[in-house]
């Protein structure tokens, strides 16, 4: 019996990695073709920012709705349904890029909605797998997402270099991701043991989410996460555009700059847990934020593309751990984790809503490249409030000791 359970958990672990990687691959595939979609639609920087806003709007709508959905139908069915919806949205945006702005916005809204609910559901499954394994591997799942984004960006760069049409590239990605993730998500383990639902229902009705909105520490962590989410989201949306327009590299090399950013994010997330365990949350994220500031400055003010690529690498490293560390800080007290993490995620996701139009508006007045200095300003704020993610008392250590026992 134990062997069967072990095999199911092992399969669920691999399936969860696949869900994270598939989400990252789909997102990066879209992002890698943003410059070509912009040119096809004839958009300026401000208009492009508004179009990209559709993704964030869909995600923000999905965020509060996904909890009840996952509770009702489970993380497996939610991921499968959202994989189908995301594939549909990506295909609509891809095919619509040759027709006009309206279908692109509609497709991106569906993509964002699906991605938001998919994100919540696969993180729920990640916590279930962690519980079965008895050790923390959530950061590695997020690294799996980053690996998916790297693969998506590299494939995207190849598609640009080979002059593959946007519609053919992204509809192919939509089909592969939808079929692959639906097949893998069937191997998820159930979200709850038979003895757990009652406790879960009690927690859901406690009003802890509303109480968390009145906690200064939780709100500050949310602002901290927002700064890092802004750095990550702006990098995803604008690095390739800024490299092409500001540093005058070819479209393929602009997409490669995006791939460098994602590679650095992946490295930071894969090796970050060791640094966090050794040096603690606050020193690590504060140092990374400073590295990110240097990276953004190099990218914006570097005199040649070589400096820009170096800056992209440092920017990606600097932005890598802020979001997951903020989530961990929100979950320090298991009794209040759900409410706090919900608040922190809601504040953090506002960065994805504000980022595209902010950079687009500033880009119309300062150029997109110069507008990116806003990222450095927000990371400076994160340096100042990084102490808020320090673990609550000795609870983290106590939980670790309990797991080891």
N, C-alpha and C positions, 0 to 999 in steps of 0.2 A: 504494500500500500504506500509506504513512504517513497519507494522508488517511483511509483506512478505519479505521486504528488510532485516529486522533484523534477520529473520529466515535464510535467505540465508547467511548472514555474519556469523551468529553463526555456521552454517554448514561448511562454508569455514574455520573458525577458527579451528574447530575440525579436518577438513581434512588436514590443514597445520601442525597441531601437528602430525598427523599420518604420513605425508610425512617425517618430520624431524625424528620421532622415527623409521620409517621403514628404513631410510637410515642408522641411527646409529646401528640398530639391525643387518642389513646385514653386515656392516663393522666389527663390533665387533665379529660376528660369524666367519668370516674369520680369524680375528686376533687371536681368541682363539685357532685356530687349526694350527697356524704357526709352533710350535715345532714338531707336528706330521708330517706335510708336509715336514719339513726340514729332519727329520729322514727317511721318506719314500724315499726321493730323494737322500739321502746321501750327503747333502750339508754342507760345512764348513761355518763359519760366513761370510767370504767375498762373497762367492757364494750366500748365502741367501740374503745378502744385495742387490746384483745385481738383483736377482729375484724380490724382493720387489720393486725395482726401477720401475718396469713395471706399478705399480699402479699410482705412481707419474707422470710418463711420460704420461699416458693416461689422467690424470686430467689436466696437464699443457697444453696439446693439446686442451682439451675441453674448457678451460677457455676463450680464446679469441673468440672462435667460438660460444659459448653459447648465448652471448648477441644478435647477429643477429637472431639466431634461436628462442629464446624466443620472440623477437619482432615480428617475422613473424608468428609463430604458437601459441604463448601464453604460459603461465607458466603451465597451466593444461595439454595440449597435450605434452609439453616437458617432464614433470615429468612422464606422463604415458609411453611415448616412452622410456625414460631412465630407468624406472623401469623394463621394458621388457629386455632391453639390459643388465642391471646390473644382472638380474636373469640369463641370458644366460651366461655372463662372469663368474659368481660365479659357475655355474654348470660345465662349461668347466674346470675351475681351480680345482674344487673338483674331478671330474672324471679323469682329467689328472694327478692328484698327484700320481696315481698308474701306469702311463704310462711313464712319463718323464718330463723334465724341459720345453720343448717347449710348450706343451699345457697349462701348468700352467702359463707361461709367457703370452701367448696369452689371456687366460681367465682373468688374472689380468689386462692386458692392457684394455680390454673391460670394466672390472669392474671400473677401474680408470676413463676412459673416461665418462662412464655413471654417475658415482658419481659426477664428476666435473660439468657436465651440469645440473644434477639433483639439485646440491647444489645451483647453480645460480638461477634456475627456482623457487625453493621453497622459496628462500630468496626474490625474486621478489613478489611472492604471499604474503609473510609475510608483506612486506611494503604496499601492497594493503589492506590487512586486517587491518593493523594499521591505515591507512587513514580512512577506514570506521568506525572503532571503536573510532577514535579520541584520542587514547592513545597509549603509547609505550608498546608493549609486545614482541618485537623481542627477547630479551634475554630469555624469557620463551620458545620461540620456540627452541632456541638453547639448553635450558635445556631439552626439549623434545628429542632432538637428543641424549643428554647424557643419558637420561633414557633408550632410545633404546639401547645404547651401553652397559649399565649395564645389561639389560635383556639379550642381546646377549652373554655377557661374562659369566653370571651365567648359562645360558643354555649350553654354550660351556663347562664350567667346569663340568656340570653334564654329558654331552656326553662323555667327556674324562674319567670321573670316571666310567661310565658304559661301557666303551670300544666300543662305537658306532663308526663305521668306518667314516672317514672323508667324503667320497663320499656320504654316506647316510645322514649324518647330514647336510652338506652344500647344497646338492640338495633339501632337504626338506625346508631349509631356503629360498632358491631361489624361490621356488614355492609359499610359504606363503607370502613373501614380495612382489613379483610381483603382485599376485592377489589382495592382500590387498591394496597396494598403488594405483594400477590402478583404483580400485573401489572408493577409497577415493578422488583421484584427480579430478574425474568428478564433485565434489561438489565445486571446486574452483570458486571464483567470477571472472568476466572478469578483465584483467589487466588494462584496460583503460575505462574511461567513453567516451561517444561519442564526448565530447568536447576536449579530451586530446590528441589524436594522433598527431595533427599538432604541438603542443608544443613539444611533445616528439621527433618528427622528426627534429625539429629545433635544439634541444639540441644535438641530435646525430651527426649533421653535423658541430658542432661548433669547433671541433678540441681540445676540452678541455682535452681529454686524453693525447694528445701529450704535451700540455702545462704543465700538471701536472707532467710529467717526469722531468721538469726543476725546480720544487719547492723544495727547501731544506727541508722544514717541511714535505712535503708529502713523500719524500724519507726516511727521518729519521723515520717517523711513519712506513713505510714499513719495515725498518730494525728492529724496535721494534716488529712488528708483526711477523717477521721472527724468532726472538728469542723465542717467546712464541709458535709459530707453531712448531718449532724444538723440544721444550720441550714436547709438546703434541704428535707430531708424533712419536718421539723416544719412548715415554712412551707406545704408542699404539703398536708399532712394536716389542719392545725389552724387556719390563718388564718381561713378562712370561719366555722368553729365559734366561735372566740374572738371574732370581730367580732360575730357574731349574739348570743352569750350574754353577752359581756363589755361590748361597746359598745352593745348593744341596737339594732342596725340591722336592717332587714328582710332576709329570706333573699336577695333579689336583690342588695342592697347588700353583703351578706356575701360572696357569690360574686364580686362586682366587686372586693372587696378582694383576693381570691385572684388575680384577673386582673391587678391592679396589681403584685402581687408577681412574677408570671410575666413581665410586660412589662419590669420592671426587670432581672430575670435575663437576659432576651434582649438588652437594650441592653448590659449589661455583657459578655456573651459575644461580641457582634458587634464592639464597639469595643475589647475588652480586648487583642487581639494587638498593636495599635499601642502601647498603654501599656507592655506587657511588653517589647517591643523597645526602647523608648526609655528606660525607667527601670529595667528589670530585675525579675525575679520577686519577690524578697523585699520591696522597698519597695512594690510595687503590692499584693500580697496582704495585707501588714501594714496598709496604709492601708484597703483594702477591709474587712478584718476590723473595724477601728475604726469604719468607717461602719456596718457591720452591727450592732455593739453599740449605737450611738446609735439606729439604726432600731428595734431590738427594745425599747429603753427607751421610745422614743416610743410605740410600739404598745401596750406594757403599761401605762404610767403616764400616757399622754396624757389630758387632761381631756375631750376631745370626739372624735367620729369623724374630724374633720378632721386632728387630730394622729395618729390611728391610721393613716389613709391615707398621710400623709407618712412615718410610721415604716415602713409596709409597703414603700414605694418604696425607702427607704434599706436596709432589710433585704434586699430582693431584689438590689440593687446589690452590697451587701457580700458576699453568698453566691455571687456569680456565677462567680468564676474559681478558687476554691479547689480544686475537684475536678479540672478539666482541668490546672491547673498542677501538682498533685500527680502526675498521670499523666505529664506531660512530665518532671518531675524523676526519676521512676522509670525513664524511658527514656533518660537522659543517656548511658549507656554501652550502645550497641547490642548488645554481646555478652551483656549480662546483663539486658537490658530485659524480656524475657518473664517471667522469674522475679520480678523486682522489681515490675513492674506487677501481676502476679498477687497478690503479697502485699499491696501497697498497696490494691488493689481489694477484697480479702477483708476487710481491717481496716475500710476505709471503709464497706463495705456493712453492717457491724455496726450502724452508726448507724440504718439503715433498719429493722433488727430491734429495736433498743432504743428508738427514738424514740416510736412509738405507745404502747407500754405505760407508758413513763416519764411522758409528758405526761398520759396517762389516769389513772395512779395519783395523780400530784401534783394533777391537776385535781379529783379527788374530795375532796382535802383543802384545796386553796388556791384553787380555780376554775381553769379552763383558761387564762384570760388571765394570771393570776399565774404559773402553771407555766411559761410560755414564757420566763421570765427565765433558765432553764437554758441556753437557746440563747446568751444573752449571755455566760454563764460559760464555755461551751466556746469561743466565739470569742475570749475573752480568752486562753485557753490557746493558741489558734492564733497570736495575736499574738506570744506569747513564744517559740514554736518555729518561726516563719516562716523563720528562717535556714536551716533544713534543706532547703528547696527551691532554694537557690542552686545554679546549675549546677556540675557537677563539673569543676574546672579550666577549661581552654579548649576542652573537647570540643565544646560547643555551637557555639562560634565556628568551630571547625575543620570541623564538619559543614556549617555554612552556607557557608563558603568553598568546600568541595568541591562543593556543589550549584551554586554560582554558576559555578564553573569548568566 
